[in-house]
Amino acid sequence: MPTKFECSRQIELPASPDHVWAAVATSDRNASWLFPNEIEPGVAADNPNVVWDPPRRFAVRMENGEWFNMLDFVVEPRGDSSVLHYCHTGIFFDNFEIQNEGIQQHTDFYLHTLGQYLRYFSPRTATYVGDMPGGIQGPPESSQPGGFERLKAALGVSDGISEGDSVRLTPQGVGPLDGVVDYLRPNFVGIRTADGRYRFFGRTAFGAPIGVTLHLFGDGVDAEHTKQAWQFWLNGVFV
C-alpha cells in the first residue's frame, strides 16, 4: 500500500543565499556535497515540475502513477548567513518504517555535509567519487549485523573518537589520510581533510550494504582509479 513520507528540516548555513542557491541548484556544486544531478537552468526554468526562483526557491517533483518524489529548497537571508528550509516528500510502497528512518538519517548527514562544503570549500567544485546516488558499495556481507562496526575498526575510528577529533586513516592502498571527524553517528561517519570529504554510510541498519562517497577538491583526480582503489579496500575489509 502506498504511504506518503515527509522529511523536513530548517538549518542555518554559513553562506549567503547566492552561495546556498549555487550549492543546491547547480550541477557541479550539487556533486560537491551530495551526488551528481543534471540541472540545466534554462530547462529547469521552463519545466512545469520545477520551481525556479533564484536565489530564493528551488523545487523539483518527479512522478509516475501513484509514485512521486519531491525536493524543495527555500533559502532566506539571515545576517551574513542563510536559513535553508528543506522538505523531501514522496511515496514508499513497502517497508515504510525502515525506509522512512533511512531517509531521515541520510538527510541529516547530507545537510551537514552541505554546511561543511559551504564553510570550508565553496565556491570550489569537487570530483565526486562513487556510483550515484549510493556511492561505492560494500559487498553483500557488509549488510550483515556488525558490518559498520567492522568498517569503523578497519578505518581506525575507535570507540574513543569523538566529533572534532583529528584522525589519521590508514586504509591500505588509499591512505594515509589526515583529517577531522566532522560527523559521527551510529550509522554514519564523516571525515574532512584539507582537500576533500570522505563519507561512510552504515546502511546495514536499513538492510543494505555499506556505502562510501568521496568529494575530492584536488587537481587531477582520477575518479575511476580512486573508486577502484576504495572498492578493493572495502571488499577486503569483509573477506
N, C-alpha and C positions, 0 to 999 in steps of 0.2 A: 504494500500500500504506500503510495507516495506521501511523504511527510516533509513539510517545509522546515528549514532551519534558518536561523539568523545569528550572525556574529557581528556585534557592533563594538567599536572602541572609540575612545577620544584620547588623543595623546598630544603633548606639546613637543614640537620638533625644533631643533636649534638651527633654523634657517628661515629665510624669507619665503613668502608664498610663491614667488617665482622659482626659487630653487626646489621647493617641495613639488610644485607642479611638474617641473622638468624631471624629477625623480620618478614620479608615478605615471606620467603621461607621455614619455618619450622612450623609444625602444632601447637605445644604448644605455640610458641611465636606469631603466627598469631592470635590465640584465645586471646592473652593478650592485643590486641588493636583493633582487627576487630571482627571476629567471627570464630568458629572452621572450619577449612578446612583440608581435608585429603591430606597431602603432604608427599609422600614417596620418599626420594632421589633417590634410585635405580630405582624405577618405573618411576619417573619423568624424569630421565636422558635418559631412553630408549623410552619415549613416543614421537611420531612424532609431537604431538600437543603441546609439551612443549619445551621451550628453557631453558637449564640448564647450566649456565656458572658461577659458584660461584667464587668470590662474586660480579661479575660484572653485570650479567643479569639473570632475571627470568621472563619468559613469559608463559602464558597458554592460549590456544584457545579451546573453545567448539563450536560445530556447529551441526546443524540439518536442512537439507534442506536449505531454504533461510536464516534461522536464524543463527547468530553466536554471540559469546561474547568473547572478548579477553582482558586480563590484561597484561600489560608489565611494568616491573620494571627495570630500568637501573641505576646502582649505580656507582658513581665516587668519588674518594677521593678529599678532599679539606682541606688541613692542618690537624687539629685534628678532623675534621668533615667530612661529606659526602654530596654530592648533589644527590638527587633522581629525575630522570626523569620518570614520571609516565604517562601512557597512557591507557585509557579504551575506547575500541571501541566495537560497536555492532549494532544490528538491533532492532528498535521498529516497531510494526505493526500498532499501533494506538495511539492516544493522544500524538503525538510526543512532542509538546511544554511542556506539563506538565511533562511527563516522563523525558525529557531531563533536565529540570530545577531541577527536583528531583535528578538526577544523579550528576549534577554539585554541588549542595549544599551539598549533602551527602558526596561527595568526599572531599570537603574542611574540613568537620568535621572529617572524618575518618583519613585523613592525619595529621591533627592537633593532633588527638589522638595518632597516631604513634609517632609524635615528643615528646609528653608528656611521652609516655611509655619509649622511649629511654633516655630521660633526667632524669626521676625520678625513674624508676622501673627496667629497663634492667640491668642484664640478668635474673631477676626473671620471673617466669611464673605465670599467673593468672588463677583463676577459672572463666570461663565465665558463666554468669547467664542470661538466656533468650533463647527463641526459635530462632535458627538461620534461616536466617540472620536478621530477623526483630526485634528480641528481645521480651520482654514481651509486649503483645498487649493490648492496651486500648479497652474498649467496643465500639460498633458501635457509640454510642453517642459522643465519643471523636473525631470523624471525622467531626463533625459539626463546623461551624464558631465560633470562640471564644474558641475552645476546648483547645488550647495550653496555652492561657492566663489563663484559669481556672486551668490548671495544675500548671503553674508557681506560681499562687497565693496560691495554696494548699501547694507547696513546701516552700513558703516564699521567693521566688526570686522576689522581688518587682521591680517597675519601677526605683527606685533609685539605684539599684545594677548595678555594672559595672564589667567587666573582671578584675581579680586580687583582687577583694574584698573577704574578709573572710565572710563565712556564716555559720549558724547553721540550718540545715534542721531538721524538727521535724515531718516527716510523721509517723502517728500512726502505731505502730506495727513493724516498721523497723528503727526507729530513736532512739535518735538524732544522727546526723552526722555533724561533724565539718570539714569544708573543705574550698577550694578556688574555686571561679568561674574561670575556665580556658578557657571557651568558651561561648560566649553569642551572639546569632544572633536571628533574629525574629522567626526562626523555629527550633532552637537548643539551648540546654543548656548543658554545661559540668561542672561537679563538680569533683575536685580532692581532695581526703582525704589522710591521711598518709598511708593507706593500700588499696586504691582502686580508681577506677574512675567510676562515675555514669553519664550515657549519656541519655539525654531525647530528643526525636525526635518528632517535631511538624509536623507530616505528614498530619495534617489537610490541610495544604497548597496544598497538592498533592492529596487530595480526599481520604485519608486513615486514619485509626485510629492512635493514638499516640503510640509510641514505647519507651521502656526503656531497656537499656542494662547495665550490671554491669561487671566490670573486677576487681575481688577481689583477693588480694595478701596475705591475712592472711592464717594461717594454719587451717585445719579442716573445711573449708567452706562447708556447706550443700547446694549445688546448688539448689536442688529441693525444699527444705524447704524455702530457701531465695526467690526463684521465686514465690512460692505460696503466701508468705507474701506480696511481692510487688504487685502481681496481685490483692490480696484482697484490698490493699490500693488504687490501681489505679482504680479498679471498683468503690470503694466507693466515689472517687472524683466526679464521674459523676452520682451518684444516684440522 
